[in-house]
Amino acid sequence: MSKWRIQPLVFGTIEVKKDQLTTGLDVGLPLTVPYLGFYLTDGTAHVLVDNGINSKYIVDGKAWAGSPAVGGRDFVIKALVDLRIEPDQIETVIYTHLHNDHAGNCDLFPDAAHVFQDSEWKELLDPLPSMRIRGDYDQSLIPELNQLRCIKVVGDTELFDGIRLTQTPGHTAGSQCLLVDTVDGFYTLAGDTVHVLPIAFPEMDHMILMDGSVLPITAAPKNWGPAVPSCLVYDHYAWFRSIYRIKSTLKGPQFLLPGHEPSLVGKIFG
């Protein structure tokens, strides 16, 4: 079986309030998190997971919910060039979901295969009214993706030797995680099913920030259960089932790689 290496890439940052990510905890506490992508290689293949926010969604230095943010295609290009990878070398782009901060620069990869869940495509085509109000989906991507070579998967599938896609709805209908086999074992790339580690591990009493510093946080009471949802969950029943599924496959917390986790910056896995 192929063994992969996983390198988180920073495609920008956004400053949120921590209670937006762990509802009811640390109300008003500012927290800067990265827009993350992930570069995967087995030594031959070049795979990118997600491609960041389009700069048009950052207006006057602010993005979602009026949060200070930076990002855009220049950040994606720089992150790849820093790895000595040109965008045209990326053969496959896998999307954890199609929100504007994960799919905003798909046009950078015109020759790649673009892989997402069919149910996520349906949600992009016809988002709920609340999703339209929040601007979660950029519907201008529809004609762009229609011009690209798209692979719409249904449910779980083994995409490559050592890379398995598992559908984990809740944050969106077509959210998916990647189980990636490395020399250290299987890592789960969770996308925004788990934005940051304390969502899945609510007993945590600190976070490691992007610069390596430690931020004390409030651990959730035990009677809150095994996970604390963010304010960005549309189907809580589905989301909790997805969390149970994710946690049941983990060898340990260190094998979970969330979609906006600051402690992943600068690390390599596998």
C-alpha positions as CSV (number, residue, x, y, z in Angstrom):
1,M,0.0,0.0,0.0
2,S,1.2,3.5,-0.8
3,K,2.5,5.6,2.1
4,W,1.7,9.3,1.8
5,R,3.2,12.4,3.3
6,I,0.9,15.2,4.4
7,Q,2.0,18.9,4.5
8,P,-0.5,21.5,5.8
9,L,-0.4,24.7,3.7
10,V,-1.5,28.2,4.9
11,F,-3.8,30.0,2.4
12,G,-4.5,32.9,4.6
13,T,-5.9,33.6,8.1
14,I,-9.1,34.7,9.8
15,E,-9.7,36.1,13.3
16,V,-12.8,34.6,14.8
17,K,-14.3,34.5,18.3
18,K,-13.6,31.1,19.8
19,D,-17.2,30.6,20.8
20,Q,-18.1,30.7,17.1
21,L,-16.1,27.4,16.9
22,T,-16.9,25.9,20.3
23,T,-20.4,27.1,21.0
24,G,-20.8,28.4,24.6
25,L,-17.1,28.3,25.5
26,D,-14.7,31.3,25.9
27,V,-17.3,33.8,24.7
28,G,-15.7,36.7,22.8
29,L,-12.1,35.3,23.0
30,P,-10.3,36.3,19.7
31,L,-8.7,33.4,17.9
32,T,-6.7,33.6,14.7
33,V,-6.9,30.4,12.6
34,P,-5.5,29.6,9.2
35,Y,-7.3,28.8,6.0
36,L,-5.6,25.5,5.5
37,G,-5.0,23.3,2.5
38,F,-3.0,20.0,2.5
39,Y,-0.5,18.8,0.0
40,L,-0.3,15.0,-0.3
41,T,2.3,13.0,-2.1
42,D,3.5,9.4,-2.2
43,G,6.7,10.5,-3.9
44,T,5.0,10.4,-7.3
45,A,1.5,11.8,-7.2
46,H,0.7,15.5,-6.4
47,V,-2.6,15.9,-4.6
48,L,-4.1,19.0,-3.1
49,V,-6.9,19.1,-0.5
50,D,-8.9,22.3,-0.7
51,N,-7.7,25.5,-2.3
52,G,-8.6,28.4,0.0
53,I,-10.7,31.5,-0.1
54,N,-11.2,33.7,-3.1
55,S,-10.0,37.2,-2.3
56,K,-13.4,38.7,-3.4
57,Y,-14.8,37.3,-0.2
58,I,-12.4,39.5,1.8
59,V,-13.8,43.0,1.7
60,D,-12.0,45.9,3.5
61,G,-9.9,43.3,5.2
62,K,-12.9,41.3,6.5
63,A,-14.5,38.0,5.6
64,W,-17.2,35.9,7.2
65,A,-19.1,37.6,10.0
66,G,-17.0,40.7,9.6
67,S,-13.9,38.9,10.8
68,P,-10.5,40.3,10.0
69,A,-9.0,38.1,7.3
70,V,-6.3,37.8,4.6
71,G,-6.2,35.2,1.8
72,G,-6.7,34.6,-1.9
73,R,-5.0,33.0,-5.0
74,D,-1.6,34.6,-4.3
75,F,-1.4,32.8,-0.9
76,V,-2.2,29.5,-2.7
77,I,0.5,30.0,-5.3
78,K,3.1,31.1,-2.8
79,A,2.4,28.1,-0.5
80,L,2.9,25.7,-3.4
81,V,6.0,27.5,-4.8
82,D,7.5,27.4,-1.3
83,L,7.3,23.6,-1.8
84,R,8.8,23.9,-5.3
85,I,5.4,22.9,-6.7
86,E,3.8,24.8,-9.5
87,P,0.0,24.8,-9.7
88,D,0.1,22.9,-13.0
89,Q,1.8,20.0,-11.3
90,I,-1.2,19.3,-9.1
91,E,-3.0,16.3,-10.7
92,T,-5.9,16.0,-8.3
93,V,-7.8,18.5,-6.1
94,I,-9.9,16.9,-3.4
95,Y,-12.5,19.1,-1.6
96,T,-13.6,18.4,1.9
97,H,-16.6,20.6,0.9
98,L,-17.4,23.4,-1.5
99,H,-17.7,26.4,0.8
100,N,-16.1,29.6,-0.5
101,D,-13.1,29.4,1.8
102,H,-12.2,25.8,0.6
103,A,-13.0,26.0,-3.1
104,G,-12.4,29.6,-4.0
105,N,-9.4,29.1,-6.3
106,C,-10.3,26.0,-8.3
107,D,-9.5,27.8,-11.5
108,L,-5.8,27.7,-10.6
109,F,-5.8,24.0,-11.5
110,P,-7.4,23.7,-15.0
111,D,-5.7,20.4,-15.8
112,A,-6.4,18.6,-12.5
113,A,-9.2,16.2,-11.6
114,H,-11.5,17.9,-9.0
115,V,-13.1,15.5,-6.6
116,F,-16.1,16.2,-4.3
117,Q,-19.3,14.5,-3.1
118,D,-22.3,14.6,-5.4
119,S,-24.5,15.7,-2.5
120,E,-22.1,18.7,-2.0
121,W,-22.5,19.7,-5.6
122,K,-26.3,19.6,-5.1
123,E,-26.0,21.9,-2.1
124,L,-23.8,24.3,-4.1
125,L,-26.5,24.4,-6.8
126,D,-29.4,25.0,-4.4
127,P,-28.2,26.2,-1.0
128,L,-30.6,26.8,1.9
129,P,-31.9,30.3,2.4
130,S,-29.7,30.6,5.6
131,M,-26.6,29.6,3.5
132,R,-27.4,32.2,0.9
133,I,-27.7,34.9,3.7
134,R,-24.3,33.9,5.1
135,G,-22.7,33.5,1.6
136,D,-21.3,30.1,2.4
137,Y,-21.3,29.0,-1.3
138,D,-19.9,31.0,-4.2
139,Q,-22.3,30.1,-7.0
140,S,-20.0,31.7,-9.6
141,L,-18.0,28.5,-9.1
142,I,-20.7,26.5,-10.9
143,P,-19.7,27.5,-14.5
144,E,-16.0,27.3,-13.5
145,L,-16.4,23.7,-12.1
146,N,-18.5,22.8,-15.1
147,Q,-15.5,23.6,-17.3
148,L,-13.1,21.4,-15.2
149,R,-12.7,17.7,-15.0
150,C,-14.9,16.9,-12.0
151,I,-15.3,13.5,-10.3
152,K,-18.5,13.4,-8.2
153,V,-18.3,10.6,-5.7
154,V,-21.2,9.1,-3.7
155,G,-20.5,8.1,-0.2
156,D,-17.3,6.3,0.8
157,T,-14.7,5.4,-1.8
158,E,-11.0,4.4,-2.1
159,L,-9.8,7.2,-4.3
160,F,-6.1,6.1,-4.4
161,D,-4.2,3.4,-2.8
162,G,-3.8,4.8,0.7
163,I,-6.4,7.6,0.4
164,R,-10.0,6.8,1.4
165,L,-12.8,9.3,1.3
166,T,-15.6,9.1,3.9
167,Q,-18.7,11.2,3.8
168,T,-19.3,13.0,7.0
169,P,-22.3,15.3,6.7
170,G,-23.5,17.9,9.2
171,H,-21.4,21.0,8.5
172,T,-22.7,20.5,4.9
173,A,-24.6,17.7,3.3
174,G,-21.6,16.6,1.3
175,S,-18.8,17.2,3.7
176,Q,-16.1,14.5,3.5
177,C,-13.0,13.4,5.3
178,L,-9.9,11.8,4.0
179,L,-8.2,8.8,5.7
180,V,-4.6,9.0,4.5
181,D,-2.1,6.2,5.1
182,T,1.4,7.3,6.2
183,V,4.4,5.6,7.7
184,D,3.0,6.7,11.1
185,G,-0.5,5.3,10.5
186,F,-3.8,6.7,9.2
187,Y,-4.4,10.4,9.6
188,T,-7.9,11.9,9.2
189,L,-8.2,15.2,7.3
190,A,-11.5,16.4,8.8
191,G,-12.2,19.6,6.8
192,D,-14.8,21.7,8.6
193,T,-16.6,18.8,10.2
194,V,-14.0,19.6,12.8
195,H,-12.7,23.2,12.4
196,V,-10.3,23.0,15.4
197,L,-9.2,20.2,17.8
198,P,-11.3,21.3,20.9
199,I,-14.5,20.7,18.9
200,A,-13.7,16.9,18.8
201,F,-11.8,16.9,22.1
202,P,-13.8,19.3,24.4
203,E,-11.7,18.3,27.5
204,M,-8.8,20.3,26.1
205,D,-7.7,23.2,28.3
206,H,-5.3,24.9,25.9
207,M,-4.6,25.4,22.2
208,I,-1.3,25.8,20.3
209,L,-1.5,28.9,18.1
210,M,0.1,29.4,14.7
211,D,3.2,30.9,16.3
212,G,3.6,28.0,18.7
213,S,2.4,30.0,21.7
214,V,-0.1,28.5,24.2
215,L,-3.6,29.8,24.6
216,P,-5.5,28.7,27.8
217,I,-9.1,27.8,27.0
218,T,-12.1,26.5,28.9
219,A,-12.7,22.8,28.9
220,A,-16.3,21.8,28.4
221,P,-18.2,20.2,31.3
222,K,-18.2,16.4,31.0
223,N,-22.0,16.3,30.7
224,W,-21.7,18.2,27.4
225,G,-20.7,15.0,25.7
226,P,-17.9,13.9,23.4
227,A,-17.9,16.9,21.1
228,V,-18.9,20.6,21.0
229,P,-20.4,21.8,17.7
230,S,-19.5,25.1,16.1
231,C,-22.2,27.6,15.1
232,L,-21.6,26.4,11.5
233,V,-23.5,23.1,11.8
234,Y,-26.6,22.7,9.7
235,D,-27.7,19.2,10.7
236,H,-26.8,18.4,14.2
237,Y,-28.0,14.8,14.1
238,A,-25.8,14.1,11.1
239,W,-22.9,16.0,12.5
240,F,-22.8,14.0,15.8
241,R,-23.0,10.8,13.8
242,S,-20.1,12.0,11.7
243,I,-18.1,12.9,14.9
244,Y,-18.7,9.5,16.4
245,R,-17.5,7.9,13.1
246,I,-14.4,10.0,12.9
247,K,-13.4,9.4,16.6
248,S,-14.0,5.7,16.3
249,T,-11.3,5.4,13.7
250,L,-8.6,7.5,15.3
251,K,-5.5,5.9,16.9
252,G,-5.2,9.1,19.0
253,P,-6.0,12.8,18.9
254,Q,-2.7,13.5,17.1
255,F,-4.1,11.7,14.1
256,L,-6.9,14.2,13.6
257,L,-6.1,17.1,11.2
258,P,-8.9,19.7,11.4
259,G,-9.6,22.2,8.6
260,H,-8.6,25.4,10.5
261,E,-6.4,24.0,13.3
262,P,-3.6,26.5,14.1
263,S,-1.2,24.0,15.7
264,L,-0.8,22.2,12.3
265,V,1.1,25.1,10.8
266,G,4.7,24.3,9.9
267,K,4.4,20.6,10.5
268,I,4.7,17.6,8.2
269,F,2.9,14.3,8.9
270,G,4.1,10.9,7.7
